[in-house]
Amino acid sequence: MARCTALYRQDAVRQRRMIETDDIICRRQGAAGVMTLNRPSALNALTLEMVRAMRQSLDAWASDPAVTRIVLQAAGERAFCAGGDIRRLYDLGMAGEHEEALQFWREEYQLNALIRRYPKPYIALIDGIVMGGGVGVSLHGSHRIAGDRYLFAMPEVGIGFFPDVGATYALPRLPDSTGIYIALTGERLKRADGLALGLATATVPSERLTDLREALCAGEPVDGTITAHHRDPGPPPIDEHRSVIAESFDAKTVGEILARLDRFAAGSEFAQRCAETMRSKSPTSLAITLEQMHRGGAVDFDEAMRIEFRIVSRVIRGTDFYEGVRTTLFEKGIKPAWNPQSVEEVDADAVAGYFAPLDRELELP
């Protein structure tokens, strides 16, 4: 049995306790509580056991005076964290075990909220793919450090889902409708774009991340140490397209966004590509996500998380999520049979139903 070792001091006797699981290593190293996502063969996708280990460690370290900062990192070079364990959630939903599946999202969202209000510096060292659940355990912390391999995306509309883990709050607050663009296209952003948009707070070359981690564990001042390791990643590629994004993605409906992109497409390959990409996604997911973005800009973080739990509680009882996962994971190359098949067929009242209050709302720490 491999280790998730969460070591922390307990009051005056400083007793050490251990929690064990294969997929995450949580231990105190010097002044830092260090959490290492440890499923590189699965792109470090989050499981419920990993979520619980993180929560228990963070709860313990919050009151431990020996721990003055948190460092989150990941094993392997390809992915920081590519999301939740979608295969497991797909299997549960297909078996009708919706409540068991919802327990993962319930506890994941509670972890996201804990990170958002964590009382100590929370530093995520992101050197690889960061999507879905990986965004949730990094974006809401105080410091997001992008390595050379940083690749950010929220591609959920491509699997009949929606950008969650706090995206309802974070994406609408990005400048010039770039958050809506990210949500509706699933476009991948590299580190210069991440820094320019505020998704990352610093960029550090991959070969210097170990030095940064060691300095943080040694107790060096957090902000000054990160600043000393930061290197300018150069101009953000997204700047070339900011005007098209701003003028297209601030529309009220998915149909109008597509119409504006079509008008730009005559002189913009970027606009043409955005429109083609959106037309391949779940029409229902696009409509839900745009409404989510419009609502998210006017609510606080806790309400944003409750909105997401309302949506996911209904999405997993539909069909597009399972169709999207099936054609993405199991039958690659097969065009999804979305229901409905076009944005024109999506019923506005049906979309509104995804946002209705639940009998059992999400409870947050």
C-alpha positions in Angstrom: 0.0 0.0 0.0 1.6 3.3 -1.1 1.5 6.4 0.9 -0.4 9.6 1.4 1.5 10.7 4.5 -0.1 13.7 6.2 2.3 14.6 9.1 1.4 17.4 11.4 2.0 18.6 15.0 -0.8 18.2 17.5 -0.9 20.8 20.3 2.0 20.8 22.8 2.9 17.1 22.5 3.4 17.5 18.7 2.2 14.0 18.1 2.5 12.8 14.4 -0.4 11.2 12.7 -0.6 9.6 9.3 -3.3 9.1 6.7 -2.6 6.7 3.8 -3.8 6.4 0.3 -2.0 5.6 -3.0 -2.8 8.8 -4.9 -1.6 11.8 -2.9 1.3 12.5 -0.6 0.6 15.1 2.1 3.4 15.8 4.5 5.0 18.7 6.3 8.4 19.7 5.0 10.0 22.4 7.1 7.7 25.4 7.2 5.4 24.0 4.4 2.6 21.6 4.3 3.3 19.9 0.9 0.7 18.1 -1.1 1.8 16.1 -4.1 -0.8 14.8 -6.5 0.5 11.3 -7.3 -1.5 9.7 -10.2 0.7 10.6 -13.2 -0.5 7.7 -15.3 -4.1 9.1 -14.9 -2.9 12.7 -15.5 -3.3 13.2 -11.7 -7.1 13.2 -12.0 -8.8 13.7 -8.6 -10.6 10.9 -6.8 -12.9 11.3 -3.7 -10.1 9.8 -1.6 -7.7 12.5 -2.8 -10.2 15.2 -2.1 -10.7 13.9 1.4 -7.0 13.6 2.1 -6.4 17.2 1.0 -9.2 18.5 3.1 -8.1 16.6 6.2 -4.5 17.8 5.8 -5.5 21.4 5.2 -7.8 21.4 8.2 -4.9 20.1 10.4 -2.3 22.6 9.0 -4.6 25.6 9.4 -4.1 25.5 13.2 -0.5 24.2 13.2 1.9 27.0 13.9 4.8 25.1 12.4 3.2 25.2 9.0 3.3 28.8 7.6 2.4 28.0 4.0 0.9 25.3 1.8 2.6 24.0 -1.4 0.7 22.0 -3.9 2.6 20.1 -6.7 2.1 17.1 -8.9 4.1 14.0 -9.9 5.1 13.5 -13.5 5.8 16.0 -16.3 2.7 15.9 -18.4 -0.1 17.0 -16.2 -0.5 19.0 -13.0 -4.1 17.7 -12.8 -6.4 17.1 -15.8 -9.6 17.1 -13.8 -11.8 14.8 -11.8 -11.9 11.0 -12.3 -14.5 11.3 -15.1 -14.4 7.6 -15.9 -15.5 6.7 -12.3 -18.2 9.3 -12.4 -19.4 8.1 -15.8 -19.7 4.6 -14.4 -21.6 5.7 -11.4 -24.1 7.7 -13.4 -24.6 4.9 -16.0 -25.4 2.6 -13.1 -27.9 5.0 -11.7 -25.8 5.8 -8.6 -26.3 9.5 -8.9 -26.1 10.2 -5.2 -22.8 8.5 -4.9 -21.5 10.5 -7.8 -22.8 13.7 -6.3 -20.9 13.0 -3.1 -17.7 13.5 -5.1 -18.8 16.9 -6.4 -20.2 17.9 -3.0 -16.9 17.3 -1.3 -14.8 18.7 -4.2 -16.7 21.9 -4.1 -16.3 22.1 -0.3 -12.6 21.7 -0.8 -12.5 24.5 -3.4 -14.3 26.8 -0.9 -11.8 25.9 1.8 -8.9 26.7 -0.5 -10.5 30.0 -1.4 -10.7 31.2 2.2 -7.5 29.4 3.5 -5.8 31.5 6.2 -2.3 30.8 5.1 -0.5 31.3 1.7 -1.5 28.5 -0.7 1.0 28.1 -3.5 0.3 25.8 -6.5 3.2 24.9 -8.6 1.6 24.2 -12.0 3.8 22.6 -14.6 1.6 20.7 -17.1 -2.0 20.4 -18.0 -4.4 22.0 -15.6 -8.1 21.5 -16.3 -11.4 21.0 -14.5 -10.7 19.7 -11.0 -7.1 20.8 -11.3 -8.3 24.3 -11.7 -10.4 24.0 -8.6 -7.5 23.0 -6.4 -5.1 25.7 -7.7 -6.9 28.8 -9.0 -8.6 29.7 -5.7 -5.3 29.7 -3.8 -3.3 32.9 -3.1 -0.4 32.0 -5.5 -0.5 30.2 -8.9 3.0 29.5 -10.3 3.1 28.5 -14.0 6.0 26.4 -15.2 7.1 26.1 -18.9 4.6 23.2 -19.4 1.6 25.1 -18.0 -1.5 24.5 -20.1 -4.8 25.8 -18.8 -8.3 24.9 -20.1 -11.9 24.4 -19.1 -13.0 22.0 -21.8 -16.2 20.7 -20.2 -18.7 21.8 -22.9 -17.0 19.2 -25.1 -18.2 16.3 -22.9 -21.7 17.6 -22.2 -20.8 19.2 -18.9 -20.0 22.8 -17.8 -17.1 24.6 -16.3 -17.4 24.1 -12.5 -15.0 24.0 -9.5 -15.5 27.8 -9.0 -15.4 28.8 -12.7 -18.9 30.4 -12.2 -17.1 33.0 -10.0 -13.7 33.2 -11.6 -14.3 33.2 -15.4 -16.8 36.1 -15.6 -14.3 38.3 -13.8 -11.6 37.9 -16.5 -11.2 41.0 -18.7 -12.8 41.6 -22.1 -15.1 38.5 -22.0 -12.1 36.2 -22.1 -13.6 34.0 -19.4 -16.7 33.4 -21.5 -14.5 32.7 -24.5 -12.5 30.1 -22.4 -15.7 28.6 -21.1 -17.5 28.2 -24.5 -14.5 27.1 -26.6 -12.4 25.1 -24.1 -9.4 26.8 -25.7 -6.0 25.9 -24.1 -3.9 28.8 -22.8 -0.1 28.7 -22.2 1.7 30.5 -19.4 2.0 33.9 -20.9 -1.7 34.1 -21.4 -2.3 32.7 -18.0 -0.2 35.4 -16.4 -1.8 38.2 -18.5 -5.3 37.1 -17.5 -4.5 36.6 -13.8 -5.0 32.8 -14.0 -1.4 32.6 -12.9 0.3 35.0 -10.5 3.9 34.3 -11.6 5.8 32.3 -14.2 8.9 30.3 -13.2 11.0 28.1 -15.5 10.4 24.4 -15.0 14.0 23.8 -14.0 13.7 26.4 -11.2 10.5 25.1 -9.6 12.4 22.6 -7.3 14.6 25.5 -6.1 11.5 27.6 -5.4 9.8 24.7 -3.5 12.9 24.2 -1.4 13.1 27.9 -0.5 9.5 27.9 0.4 9.9 24.8 2.6 12.9 26.5 4.2 10.6 29.3 5.4 11.8 32.0 3.1 9.3 34.9 2.7 6.6 33.7 0.2 6.1 36.8 -1.9 9.8 37.8 -2.1 10.9 34.3 -2.9 8.4 33.9 -5.7 9.3 37.3 -7.1 13.0 36.3 -7.1 12.3 33.2 -9.2 9.8 34.8 -11.6 10.8 35.2 -15.2 8.9 37.2 -17.9 7.2 34.7 -20.3 7.0 37.2 -23.1 3.9 38.7 -24.8 0.6 36.8 -24.4 -0.6 35.4 -27.7 -4.2 36.1 -26.7 -3.6 39.8 -27.1 -3.8 39.5 -30.9 -7.4 38.3 -30.6 -8.7 40.4 -27.7 -10.9 42.7 -29.8 -12.6 39.8 -31.6 -13.2 38.1 -28.2 -14.5 41.2 -26.6 -16.9 42.1 -29.4 -18.2 38.5 -29.9 -18.4 36.9 -26.5 -20.3 39.7 -24.7 -23.5 38.8 -26.6 -26.6 37.6 -24.6 -27.1 34.3 -26.4 -25.0 31.5 -27.9 -26.7 32.1 -31.2 -25.7 35.7 -31.2 -22.1 34.9 -30.3 -21.9 32.5 -33.2 -23.5 35.1 -35.5 -20.9 37.7 -34.5 -18.0 35.2 -34.9 -19.4 34.3 -38.4 -19.3 38.0 -39.4 -15.7 38.3 -38.2 -14.7 35.0 -39.9 -14.3 36.6 -43.3 -11.1 38.3 -42.1 -10.2 36.3 -39.0 -9.1 32.6 -39.0 -9.3 32.8 -35.2 -13.0 33.8 -35.3 -13.7 31.0 -37.8 -12.0 28.5 -35.6 -13.9 29.6 -32.5 -17.2 29.2 -34.3 -16.4 25.8 -35.7 -15.2 24.7 -32.2 -18.4 25.8 -30.5 -20.6 24.1 -33.1 -18.9 20.8 -32.2 -19.9 21.1 -28.5 -23.0 20.1 -26.6 -25.7 22.8 -27.4 -27.2 22.3 -24.0 -23.9 22.7 -22.3 -23.2 25.9 -24.3 -26.5 27.4 -23.2 -26.1 26.4 -19.6 -22.5 27.7 -19.5 -23.4 31.1 -21.0 -26.2 31.5 -18.5 -23.8 30.4 -15.7 -21.2 33.1 -16.9 -23.9 35.8 -16.9 -25.1 34.9 -13.4 -21.7 34.3 -12.0 -20.5 37.9 -12.4 -23.1 39.1 -9.9 -22.8 36.6 -7.1 -20.2 35.9 -4.4 -18.0 32.8 -4.3 -20.3 30.7 -2.1 -23.3 31.4 -4.1 -21.4 30.5 -7.3 -20.5 27.1 -5.8 -24.2 26.5 -4.9 -25.1 27.3 -8.4 -22.7 24.8 -9.7 -24.0 22.1 -7.4 -27.5 22.8 -8.6 -26.4 22.4 -12.2 -24.4 19.2 -11.7 -27.3 17.7 -9.8 -29.3 17.9 -13.0 -26.7 17.4 -15.6 -25.8 13.9 -14.3 -29.5 12.9 -14.8 -29.4 13.9 -18.5 -27.9 12.3 -21.5 -25.3 14.7 -23.0 -22.7 14.1 -20.3 -22.6 10.4 -20.8 -22.6 10.8 -24.6 -19.7 13.2 -24.3 -17.7 11.0 -22.1 -18.4 7.9 -24.2 -17.2 9.6 -27.4 -14.2 11.2 -25.7 -12.9 8.2 -23.7 -14.3 5.0 -25.1 -15.2 5.6 -28.8 -12.9 8.3 -29.9 -13.5 9.7 -33.3 -17.3 9.1 -33.1 -19.3 12.3 -33.4 -21.5 12.8 -30.3 -25.2 12.6 -30.8 -26.2 15.6 -28.7 -29.8 16.1 -27.6 -30.8 18.5 -28.8 -28.4 18.8 -31.7 -28.3 22.5 -32.3 -28.3 25.7 -30.2 -31.5 26.8 -31.9 -33.3 23.8 -30.4 -32.3 24.4 -26.8 -35.3 25.5 -24.7 -34.7 28.5 -22.5 -37.0 27.3 -19.8 -35.2 24.0 -19.7 -31.9 25.8 -19.2 -33.4 27.9 -16.4 -34.4 24.7 -14.7 -30.8 23.7 -14.1 -30.4 26.8 -11.9 -33.4 26.2 -9.7 -32.8 25.7 -5.9 -32.5 22.2 -4.6 -34.2 20.5 -1.6 -30.7 19.8 -0.3 -28.4 22.7 -1.2 -24.6 22.5 -1.1 -23.3 23.2 2.4 -19.9 25.0 2.6 -17.3 25.1 5.3 
